[in-house]
């Protein structure tokens, strides 16, 4: 009886979305799975707390959050049952997953475009984090020759999590972020009091000498005269972090902050920019998340496979860390001769 009551409530919520189907018992089970299991597997301890205590609650008032929540829950459940699930059940699960993702994304974009969002900013931020997670989990097994066979498609796929993360920036421009009560502890972890992780100081101070040399950075370099400088400023402090899942927000925030910087460079097949992206992807391995691990390994392999064919000796010399899939170290970047 309780399950049927939840199903009816979900159907009423989905009725606000004209494209959604009424909720089924399997939908209720996905919600229960998120609340009891999946929410505790997402991000660091702070994110997990907000996911379990606030996101599940907010989802009852915002259909886009509920759809995204169910998509992530379905992706997690499918991975847990991969060995025992039948092909038909797997197909149905993938269809439900895709439908929730599609509906949630459409409603989420409409909500971001609305001017009256101050009252639901927590729900929007939660949905942004869920969309980043699902963007990584979606089609996470990338072929090793992906960039060789269809470069543009591979780039679009590589940039999809960054595009999802940029929703935080779009939201920041639309509403005052101090309205985010539940998510404020998470957002604060994206930087420190000195602004280290958003610093855009000109010059080379604090940048890895290997990247300084590769990207032609000097003491006069800044965002306006060197197309790599902003990316390097944001990436450099992440390369110095000790390995810990507690750096989740800092690492994920980089993607949203750099989406607009990477996109034009990668569209023109800039090998240096693709190398910098590979370093960030490799850094994500330290988070050890079910929705990241396969994507990190396969993305790094695909990018390294491509970069070994472009004929740039400077790029080839710096492939060790991404080639390890984030398992190795990158201290050598600071031991590199600048001259």
N, C-alpha and C positions, 0 to 999 in steps of 0.2 A: 504493500500500500504506500509506504514511504517513497519507494522508487517511482511508482506511478505518479505520485504528487510532484516529485522533482521533474519528471518528464513533462507534465502539464505546464509547470512554471517555465521550463525551457521553451516549450512550444509558444507560450505567450510572449516570451522575450523575443524569439525569432520571428514572431508575427510582425514585429516592428521593421523587419527586413523582408521586403517583398520577394527577394530572390531565394530566401532560405526555406528549406523543407521543415515540416514539423519534427520535433525531437523524437528519437526512438530510444528504446531501452539501452542500446549500445552507446548512444550519446550520453546518457546518464552515467554509464560505467566509465566513460572517458573523463567526465567531470570528477567522479569519485577517485579515479586513478590520479588525476592532477592533484587533488586535495590531499590524498594520503601518501603518495609516492613521488610523482614527477616534480612537484614544487620543491622538494628537498634536494633535487639534483641540478638545480639551475643557479649558476653563479657562485659567489662567495657567501659567507654566513649571513651578511646583511641582506643581500638580494634574496636568499632563500627565505628569510624571515618575512620580508615584504611580500614575496610571492605567495606564501602560504597563508598569511594573516590578512593581507589587504587586496591582492589581485583577485583572489577567488571571490571575495566579498563584492568588489567593484564590478565584477563581471555580470552580476545580476541586474545592474542598472545600465550597462553599456553593451549592446550586442557585439560591437567590434572586439571588445576585450574577451567576451565569451568565445567568439569564433576563433580568435588567435590562441586562446588558452586550450581549446579543444584540439586545434591543429598540432600544437606542441605536445599535448598529452598523447595524441594518437601516434605521433612520431616516436615518442619514448616507448610506448607500449609495444609498437611494432618491432622495435629493436630487442626488447626483452623476450619476445615470443618468436623471434625469427626462425629458430631451429625447429619449432613444433607447429608453426602455422601452416595451413594448406595454401596452395597457390590462389585459390578462389577467395579465401579469407584475406589473404595479403592484398589481392586486387581491390576488394571492397574497402579495406582499411586505407589504401592509398587514395582511392576515390574520395572517401570521407575527409581525409586529411587535406587533399587539394581543394575540396569544396569549402571547408572551413577557412582555409588560408585565403582563398579568392574572395569570399564574402567578407571576411574580417578586414582584409586589405582595402577593399572598396569602401567600406563604412569608415574605416580609420582615416583614409585620405579625405573623405568628405568632412569628417569631424575636424581634421587639421585645418581645412579650408574655412571652417565656420569661425565667425568672430566671437561667438559666445562660448568660449572654452575654459574660462577661468574656473568654473565650478567643477569641471571634470578633468583637471590637469593631471591628477594622480592616475586616473584611468588611462589617459593618453600616454603618459610616460611608461606605465606598466605594459601597455600594448606595444610601445616602441621596443622595449626590451624583448618581449615575446617575438616580435617580428624579426629582430636581429637573430635570435636563437633559431627560429624556424628557417630563416634565409641560409644559415650555415648548414642546418640539418637536411634541407631540401637538396636532393641529388648530390650527396656528399662524396660519392665515388667518382672522381674526375679522371678520365683516361690520361695516361702519361703523354700521349701525343696531341692532347686537346688544343694547345696553342699552335701546333704545327698544321693540323688539319682544318681548323676553323678558328682563326685568331680572334675575330670580332665576337663570336659567340662565347669563347672562353673568357675574354675580358669582361663581357657583360655579366657572366656568371660569377667571376671573381669579385666584381664590384657590387654585387647585389647586397651582401651584408653591410657594406659601407653605406650604400644608399639607404638601407633601412635605419642604420644608426644616425644618419643625418636628420632623421625626424626629430631628434632632440633639439637640434639647432633651429629647425623650423618652428618647433613649439616654443622655444625660448624667445623667438621674435614675435610670436603671437600673443603670449600671455606672460605675466610676471611669474618667474619660476618659484618665488617664495610661496606661491599658492600650493605647491607640492608638499603636503604635510608628510604623507607616508614615505615618499621616495626621496625626501631631502637628505637623509643619512647616506643613501646610495650615491646621490649626485655629488655630495661633498667629497666622496672618496675618489672622484675623477680628477682631482687636483690637490695641491697643498696650499698653504697660506702664502707661499712665495710665488705662486703661479708657475711653478716649474714645468708643468705639463701642458701649458698653453703659451709658454714664453716664445716671443718672436724677436729677440734681440738680434741686431745685425752682427756680422762677423763670424768667426770660427770658434770662439770660446765655448768649450763644452761639447763640441761636435767630434765624432770619431775621425781621426786623421785619414783613415782609409776612404771614408766617404767624402771628406773635404777634397781630397785629391781627385777622386773619381768624378765628382760633380762640379769641379772647377770653382769651389767656394774660396773666397778670400776675405780680408778684413772689411772690405766695403760691401760685401754681399748682403742682400736682404731680399724680402719677398718680391720686391718690384724689379730687381735686376738679375735674379737667379731663380729659375723655375723649380729648383729642388730645395731651396733654402728653408721654406716653411715646413716642408715635409721632414727634413732633417732635424729641425728644431724640435718638432713634436715627437720624432722617433728616438732621438738620442737619449733622453732620460729613461725611456722604457727599456733600452738596451742595458742599462745599469741596474735595473731592479733585480733583487733576489727572487728566485723562483717561488711563487706562492699564488694560490688561487685568490688570496685576498687582494691581489692587484687587478681583479676582474674589471672593475669599472674603468680604471685608467687605461687598460689595454683595449677594451671595447670602445671607449670614447674616442680613441685615436681614429678608428674607422669613420665615425661620423664627422670628425673634424677635417679629415683629409679627402673625403669623397670628391669634393669639387676641385681639389688639387690634382688628384690622380687621374681623373677621367680624361681631361684633354691630352695628357701626356701618354696615357696608354692607348688612346685612340690613334695616335700617330706612331705607335709601335716603339715607344721610347724604352730601350732596354734598361737604362739606369733606374727609371721609375718602377719598372716591373721588378727589378732586383730589390728596391726598397720595400715594395709591397710584399715580396716574398719573405723579407726579414720580419715584418710585422706578423704575417701569418705563422711563421715558425715560432715567434714568441708566444703565440696563443697555446702552443702545446703544453706549456707549464700549467694551464688552467685545468687540464685533464678532465674535460667534460665529454659526455657521451655524444653530444651534438657537434662537437668540434674535432675530436681526435682523427676520425677518418678523413674529414675534409682537409685538415692541416697536412696530413701525410700526402694525400693525393694531389692537393694543390701545389705543395712544394715540389713534388716530383715533376708535375706537368710544367711548372715555370722553369725549373732548373733544366729540364730536357730541352725546352725551347731556347733558353739563354745560351746553352752550349753550342747552338747553331748560328748565332747572330754574328760571330766573328769579332766581338769586343773583348779584347784581352783583359782590360781593366775590370769588366764585369765578371768574366770567367774566374779571375783570381779571387773573387769574394763570394763564391758559391758555397763554401763549406758549411756554414750554419743552416741555410735553407735546405741544402742537400741532405743534411742530417734529420730533416723534418722537425727541427727544434730540439732534438735530443742532445746535440753538442753545445759547445759554448761559442761565444763570439768576442772574446776578449782580444783576439788578434786585431780587431778593428782599431784599437787604441795603440797598438804597437807598430802600426804601419808608418813608413817614412813619408812625410808630406812632400818633400822636394822631388 
